[in-house]
Amino acid sequence: MPNITHTISTPADIGTVMEAITSLDGLQKWWTTDTQGDPKTGGLIEFRFNGSGPDMSVEKVTPAEVIWKCVSGPDDWLDTTIEFHAQQNEPGKTDIYFTHRGWAVENPFHYHCSMKWAVFMLSLKEYLDLGKGRPFPNDIQIIDPTFEKTA
């Protein structure tokens, strides 16, 4: 099964990184401003992009790891997991490893999502490094908006 993987590094400490990934306020600062729900283990988070989007079951939250499972949203996302692992390898440097795991096939939507995840991981980096990310709807647009009608 194909996966989407990205990594970024930040001078932010691991606690700050995890707060950005495990709190509604943090998620709204770099992924989508329309984020609601319960980000704790066993909770459900709703991520919306123009009124629709995935719902994630929060499978695991530790001081260095988050795993969500997609329970509703785009068909290609159903039952996939989104995983963040943070590791502080040296003072002043935290590495964040991202995986969107379990895609059934590589297809145009997979390619699009891979690029959009790169955009949002850079938004997370900007938020951690500079205090301001570019969450949806202010994210970098990479394709013609009609793509979603044909994907």
C-alpha positions as CSV (number, residue, x, y, z in Angstrom):
1,M,0.0,0.0,0.0
2,P,1.4,3.4,-0.9
3,N,2.0,6.0,1.8
4,I,2.6,9.7,1.9
5,T,5.6,10.7,4.0
6,H,7.3,14.0,4.8
7,T,9.7,15.4,7.4
8,I,10.5,18.8,8.7
9,S,12.8,20.1,11.4
10,T,12.2,23.1,13.8
11,P,14.0,24.8,16.6
12,A,10.7,24.5,18.7
13,D,10.9,22.1,21.6
14,I,9.0,18.8,21.4
15,G,6.3,20.1,23.8
16,T,5.5,23.0,21.5
17,V,5.5,20.7,18.5
18,M,3.0,18.3,20.1
19,E,0.8,21.2,21.3
20,A,0.5,22.3,17.6
21,I,-0.6,18.8,16.6
22,T,-2.7,17.8,19.7
23,S,-4.8,20.9,20.4
24,L,-7.6,22.4,18.4
25,D,-6.0,25.9,18.6
26,G,-2.7,24.5,17.3
27,L,-4.4,22.6,14.4
28,Q,-6.4,25.7,13.4
29,K,-3.1,27.6,13.1
30,W,-1.5,25.4,10.4
31,W,-4.0,22.9,8.8
32,T,-7.5,24.3,8.6
33,T,-9.2,27.1,10.6
34,D,-12.4,25.0,10.6
35,T,-11.3,22.3,13.1
36,Q,-13.6,21.1,15.9
37,G,-13.8,18.1,18.2
38,D,-11.9,16.3,20.9
39,P,-8.1,15.8,20.1
40,K,-7.5,13.4,23.0
41,T,-7.1,9.7,22.6
42,G,-10.6,8.2,21.9
43,G,-11.9,11.6,20.6
44,L,-13.1,12.6,17.2
45,I,-11.8,15.6,15.3
46,E,-13.6,17.2,12.3
47,F,-11.5,19.0,9.8
48,R,-13.4,21.1,7.3
49,F,-12.4,22.6,3.9
50,N,-15.3,24.6,2.4
51,G,-17.8,22.7,4.5
52,S,-16.6,19.2,3.9
53,G,-13.6,17.1,4.9
54,P,-12.4,14.2,7.0
55,D,-13.3,13.1,10.4
56,M,-10.5,11.6,12.4
57,S,-10.7,9.1,15.3
58,V,-7.9,9.9,17.7
59,E,-6.2,6.5,18.1
60,K,-3.1,7.5,20.1
61,V,-1.6,10.5,21.7
62,T,1.7,10.4,23.6
63,P,4.3,13.1,24.4
64,A,6.0,12.4,21.0
65,E,3.4,10.6,18.8
66,V,-0.1,11.1,17.4
67,I,-2.1,8.7,15.3
68,W,-5.5,9.5,13.8
69,K,-7.7,7.1,11.7
70,C,-9.9,8.5,9.0
71,V,-13.5,7.4,9.7
72,S,-15.3,9.6,7.2
73,G,-14.3,11.8,4.3
74,P,-12.9,11.2,0.9
75,D,-13.2,7.5,-0.1
76,D,-9.5,7.2,-0.7
77,W,-8.9,8.3,2.9
78,L,-11.2,5.9,4.7
79,D,-9.4,3.7,7.1
80,T,-6.1,5.4,6.4
81,T,-4.0,6.7,9.3
82,I,-2.3,10.0,9.7
83,E,0.8,9.8,12.0
84,F,3.1,12.4,13.5
85,H,6.2,11.4,15.3
86,A,8.4,14.0,17.0
87,Q,12.0,13.4,18.0
88,Q,14.4,15.8,19.6
89,N,17.8,14.7,18.4
90,E,19.8,17.6,19.6
91,P,19.2,20.8,21.6
92,G,17.3,23.3,19.5
93,K,16.2,20.8,16.9
94,T,13.0,18.7,16.8
95,D,12.4,16.5,13.8
96,I,8.8,15.8,12.8
97,Y,8.0,12.7,10.8
98,F,4.7,12.6,9.0
99,T,3.0,9.6,7.4
100,H,-0.4,9.3,5.8
101,R,-0.5,5.5,5.7
102,G,-2.6,2.9,4.0
103,W,-3.7,4.3,0.7
104,A,-5.1,1.6,-1.6
105,V,-3.6,2.9,-4.8
106,E,-1.5,5.7,-6.2
107,N,-3.8,7.8,-8.4
108,P,-4.2,11.5,-9.2
109,F,-5.9,12.2,-5.8
110,H,-3.0,10.5,-4.0
111,Y,-0.6,12.7,-5.9
112,H,-2.6,15.8,-5.0
113,C,-2.9,14.9,-1.4
114,S,0.9,14.2,-1.2
115,M,1.6,17.8,-2.5
116,K,-1.1,19.3,-0.2
117,W,0.4,17.5,2.8
118,A,3.8,19.0,1.9
119,V,2.1,22.5,1.8
120,F,0.5,21.9,5.2
121,M,3.7,20.5,6.7
122,L,5.5,23.7,5.6
123,S,2.6,25.6,7.2
124,L,3.2,23.7,10.4
125,K,6.9,24.6,10.2
126,E,6.1,28.3,9.6
127,Y,3.8,28.2,12.6
128,L,6.4,26.6,14.8
129,D,9.3,28.7,13.6
130,L,7.6,32.1,13.0
131,G,4.4,32.0,15.0
132,K,2.1,32.1,12.0
133,G,1.2,29.3,9.6
134,R,-0.9,29.2,6.5
135,P,-3.9,27.1,7.3
136,F,-6.8,26.6,4.9
137,P,-8.3,28.8,3.4
138,N,-5.0,30.8,3.3
139,D,-2.8,27.9,2.2
140,I,-0.9,27.7,-1.1
141,Q,-3.1,26.6,-3.9
142,I,-1.5,24.0,-6.1
143,I,-4.2,23.0,-8.7
144,D,-7.2,24.2,-10.5
145,P,-10.2,24.2,-8.2
146,T,-12.1,22.1,-10.7
147,F,-9.9,19.1,-9.9
148,E,-12.1,18.1,-7.0
149,K,-15.1,17.9,-9.3
150,T,-13.2,15.3,-11.4
151,A,-11.2,13.4,-8.8
